[in-house]
Amino acid sequence: MKASRLVRSIGTYSRILGPYPSAQWIGHRIRRRLGIPPKGFTIHPRALMHPIELRGGASSDSDVFDIIFVEYWPLADLEPRFIIDLGANIGLSSAWFLSRFPNVKLLSVEPAPENFEACCKNLLPYGSRARAVLGAAWPHRTMLSLVRGRFGDGREWATQVADFTSSPDVQGWDILSLMKLADFPFVDLLKVDVEGSELEIFSGNSDDWLPLVRNICIELHGKQCEAAFFGALSGYRYDLSRSGELAVCRNLRRATSACQIELRPSS
């Protein structure tokens, strides 16, 4: 890491994380840059109510950490009461939501057992406001298989699910079933980062539950997923913006006029 870039990074991280956590984080990044396997550690960013644990070695946790504390700030002005976090990984986005919105109740859904275990540890201090489910979102209730190494870099954050063949690994949940499990009458914010499963989720019976969702932030993985997502939203009005790799659809509501302006994904 060049000296000028390091100085800029220290300033950026100090503002976002706080002085001591930023020093921890810069040290962690330097170890990675030098090829020294970083150790797992606990860090307490100023944006979070409680510390979080990150795994060391070749874990993808540090990459997820960098994304969460940059891309999610455009959601900070929402006032949600109920959030579902699909693809919660180790709970970093969930912890950010729970800290930013102190009155929110949140359901985290994560299919990979090792990520789920870390997620539970990171969300434990938030008590009854947070609930975690070992599972994955799908168009209907079914058993699914975990798939690793077929997508992305093959690390923990790239775990996918698919219709099971010989290995039923994890429970698949439809959105209405997740809402019933969490006792949510509606969903103020649906966060979706499911490594391509959005193709199935939004190609299925999404109109059964979309009227109960008010805002969506989603990472779309490829043109097919983007087409399925915006196709499912074709009968709705919403305000579309981008934050890094996230598409943010605010104020989702059914279209009531045939002459509505259709909002399309940016090119």
C-alpha positions in Angstrom: 0.0 0.0 0.0 1.5 3.3 -1.1 2.1 5.9 1.6 -0.3 8.5 0.1 -3.1 5.9 -0.2 -2.4 4.7 3.3 -2.9 8.2 4.6 -6.2 8.6 2.8 -7.3 5.2 4.1 -6.5 6.2 7.6 -8.5 9.4 7.3 -11.5 7.6 5.7 -11.5 4.7 8.2 -11.0 7.0 11.2 -14.1 9.0 10.2 -16.2 5.9 9.6 -14.9 3.5 12.3 -13.4 5.8 15.0 -9.7 6.2 15.8 -8.8 2.9 17.5 -10.9 0.6 15.3 -9.4 2.3 12.2 -5.9 1.6 13.5 -7.0 -2.1 14.0 -8.4 -2.2 10.5 -5.4 -0.6 8.8 -3.1 -3.1 10.5 -5.4 -5.9 9.3 -5.3 -4.6 5.7 -1.5 -4.2 5.8 -1.1 -7.8 6.9 -3.2 -9.0 4.0 -1.3 -6.8 1.5 2.0 -8.3 2.7 0.6 -11.8 2.4 0.6 -12.5 6.1 -2.6 -14.4 7.1 -4.5 -12.0 9.4 -5.8 -13.4 12.7 -9.4 -13.2 13.7 -10.2 -10.3 15.9 -13.0 -8.2 17.6 -13.6 -4.7 16.4 -16.1 -2.1 17.5 -16.9 0.5 14.8 -18.5 3.7 16.0 -21.6 3.0 13.8 -22.4 -0.2 15.8 -23.9 -0.6 19.2 -21.8 -3.6 20.0 -18.4 -5.1 18.8 -18.3 -7.7 16.1 -16.0 -10.7 15.5 -14.3 -11.2 12.2 -12.6 -14.4 11.1 -9.0 -14.4 10.0 -7.0 -16.3 7.4 -8.4 -16.3 3.9 -11.9 -15.5 5.1 -14.1 -13.1 3.1 -15.2 -11.3 6.3 -12.9 -8.3 5.8 -14.3 -7.8 2.3 -17.9 -7.9 3.5 -16.9 -5.4 6.3 -15.5 -2.9 3.8 -18.7 -3.1 1.7 -21.2 -2.7 4.6 -19.7 0.5 6.0 -19.7 2.2 2.6 -22.7 1.0 0.6 -25.4 1.0 3.2 -25.2 4.6 4.3 -27.8 5.8 1.7 -30.4 3.8 3.7 -29.7 5.7 6.9 -32.6 8.0 6.5 -35.2 5.2 6.5 -37.4 4.6 9.6 -38.0 0.9 9.4 -39.8 -1.3 12.0 -39.3 -4.7 10.3 -36.3 -5.8 8.3 -35.5 -9.1 6.6 -31.8 -9.6 5.8 -31.5 -12.3 3.1 -28.0 -13.6 2.8 -26.9 -12.2 6.2 -23.4 -13.8 6.0 -21.8 -13.2 9.5 -24.4 -10.5 10.4 -22.5 -7.3 9.6 -25.4 -5.7 7.6 -27.8 -6.9 10.3 -25.7 -5.4 13.1 -25.6 -2.1 11.1 -29.4 -2.0 10.6 -30.0 -2.9 14.3 -27.6 -0.1 15.4 -28.8 2.5 13.0 -32.5 1.9 13.7 -32.8 1.2 17.5 -36.5 0.3 17.3 -36.3 -2.1 14.4 -36.9 -5.9 14.6 -34.9 -7.9 12.2 -34.8 -11.5 10.8 -31.4 -12.6 9.4 -31.4 -15.6 7.0 -28.2 -17.3 6.1 -27.7 -20.8 4.5 -24.0 -21.5 5.2 -23.6 -23.1 8.7 -20.2 -21.5 9.4 -21.5 -18.1 8.5 -24.7 -18.7 10.5 -22.7 -19.5 13.6 -20.7 -16.3 13.3 -23.9 -14.4 12.6 -25.5 -15.6 15.8 -22.5 -14.6 17.8 -22.5 -11.1 16.3 -26.2 -10.5 16.8 -26.4 -12.0 20.3 -26.0 -8.6 22.1 -29.1 -7.2 20.3 -31.3 -9.6 22.2 -34.9 -10.2 21.1 -34.7 -7.5 18.4 -32.7 -9.9 16.3 -33.5 -13.4 15.2 -31.4 -15.6 12.9 -32.5 -18.5 10.7 -30.3 -21.1 9.1 -31.9 -21.3 5.7 -32.3 -19.6 2.4 -35.0 -17.6 0.5 -36.7 -19.5 -2.3 -40.0 -19.3 -4.2 -41.5 -22.0 -2.0 -40.7 -24.2 1.1 -38.3 -27.0 0.1 -34.9 -28.5 1.0 -31.9 -27.0 -0.9 -28.3 -28.0 -1.5 -25.4 -25.7 -0.7 -23.1 -25.0 -3.6 -19.6 -23.8 -3.2 -16.9 -22.9 -5.7 -19.2 -22.4 -8.7 -19.6 -18.7 -8.2 -17.4 -15.8 -7.3 -14.1 -16.5 -5.6 -15.4 -19.6 -3.8 -15.0 -18.2 -0.3 -17.7 -18.0 2.4 -19.5 -15.0 0.9 -20.0 -16.8 -2.4 -22.0 -19.8 -1.1 -25.0 -20.5 -3.2 -28.1 -22.7 -2.9 -29.8 -24.9 -5.5 -32.6 -27.4 -5.8 -31.2 -30.4 -4.0 -30.3 -33.6 -5.7 -28.5 -36.0 -3.4 -27.6 -33.6 -0.6 -30.5 -31.8 1.1 -28.4 -29.4 3.2 -30.6 -26.4 4.2 -34.3 -25.4 4.4 -35.6 -23.1 1.7 -38.2 -20.5 2.8 -40.6 -18.4 0.8 -40.9 -14.8 1.9 -44.4 -15.1 3.3 -43.3 -18.0 5.5 -40.3 -16.0 6.8 -42.6 -13.1 7.6 -44.9 -15.5 9.5 -41.9 -17.0 11.3 -40.8 -13.5 12.4 -44.4 -12.3 13.1 -43.9 -9.4 10.7 -47.1 -7.9 9.3 -45.1 -6.2 6.5 -41.4 -5.6 5.6 -40.1 -2.1 5.7 -36.8 -3.1 4.2 -35.9 -6.3 2.4 -32.1 -6.6 1.9 -31.2 -9.3 -0.7 -27.6 -10.5 -1.3 -28.2 -14.2 -2.2 -25.5 -14.9 -4.8 -27.8 -15.4 -7.7 -30.9 -16.9 -6.0 -32.7 -13.7 -6.7 -33.4 -15.2 -10.1 -35.6 -17.9 -8.6 -37.0 -15.6 -5.8 -38.3 -12.9 -8.3 -39.2 -15.3 -11.1 -41.6 -17.2 -8.9 -44.7 -16.1 -6.9 -43.2 -12.7 -5.9 -46.5 -10.9 -6.4 -47.9 -12.8 -3.4 -45.6 -10.8 -1.1 -44.2 -7.8 -2.9 -47.3 -5.7 -1.9 -46.1 -6.2 1.7 -42.6 -4.8 1.1 -41.9 -1.1 1.2 -38.2 -0.8 0.3 -35.7 -3.2 -1.2 -31.9 -3.1 -1.4 -30.4 -5.8 -3.6 -27.2 -6.9 -5.1 -28.0 -8.3 -8.6 -25.7 -11.0 -10.0 -25.8 -10.8 -13.8 -28.2 -9.8 -16.5 -30.7 -12.7 -15.9 -31.1 -11.8 -12.3 -31.5 -8.1 -13.2 -34.2 -8.9 -15.7 -36.0 -11.2 -13.3 -35.9 -8.6 -10.5 -37.1 -5.6 -12.6 -39.6 -7.8 -14.4 -41.2 -8.7 -11.0 -41.3 -4.9 -10.2 -42.9 -3.9 -13.5 -46.3 -3.5 -12.0 -45.0 -1.2 -9.2 -43.8 2.3 -8.8 -40.6 3.0 -6.9 -37.7 5.3 -6.6 -34.5 3.7 -8.0 -31.0 4.6 -6.9 -27.6 2.9 -6.8 -25.0 2.5 -4.0 -21.9 0.6 -5.1 -23.2 -2.8 -6.2 -26.6 -2.3 -4.6 -29.8 -1.3 -6.4 -32.1 0.5 -3.9 -35.8 0.6 -4.6 -37.6 3.0 -2.2 -41.3 3.6 -1.6 -42.4 0.5 -3.5 -46.2 0.6 -4.3 -48.5 -0.9 -6.9 -48.9 1.1 -10.1 -52.3 2.8 -10.3 -52.1 4.5 -13.6 -51.6 3.1 -17.1 -49.6 6.1 -18.1 -47.0 5.7 -15.3 -43.3 6.3 -16.1 -41.6 3.0 -16.1 -38.4 3.0 -14.1 -35.7 0.9 -15.6 -32.3 -0.2 -14.4 -29.4 2.1 -15.3 -27.3 0.9 -18.2 
